[in-house]
Amino acid sequence: MLLENAAVGLIQLVVAIIFAVVALYIGFAVLGKITKGIDEEKELAKGNAAVGIIVAAVFVAIALVVESGVSGLSAGISKALAVGIFSTDGLIAVGLSFFQLLAGIVLAVGAIYLALNILDKLTSGVEEFEELKKGNVAVALEMGGVIIAVAWIIQSGVIGITAALV
């Protein structure tokens, strides 16, 4: 039993790493679509701290939400082991847990996209993306705060999905 638990834990770790890397890659790619003409890689290479703050905020936000999904996956696998991993209930628990993790990734990226677009509309006197190009750290901190706050709220929703499904 101890060996089985260790194997399951190792599998969970590998799955978590894979989903984390995929989620961060997707988040960075979506950020590139949102930031209206900013080449994040070039700006980071130039030392643009404002862009660095936004990229870091996106990564933290995605990590917050994906962590909730990974916790749900762990709970689903534990439930599946308790009822028999290859039983109908076990397979359903694992399947729902994977769905919840994927939903968390989609929600995180979608929420970041939505939050930045709404912020852009609400602050009509400030062109956030132009300010980022100029290296405006104050605007980057504002945007980073919005990104992390939205992710924090979304995380609660993902945890709620876990509670309902598993």
PyMOL commands that set and color helices and strands:
alter all, ss='L'
color gray80, all
select helices_A, chain A and resi 2-34+40-46+49-83+88-122+128-134+137-165
alter helices_A, ss='H'
color red, helices_A
deselect
rebuild
show_as cartoon
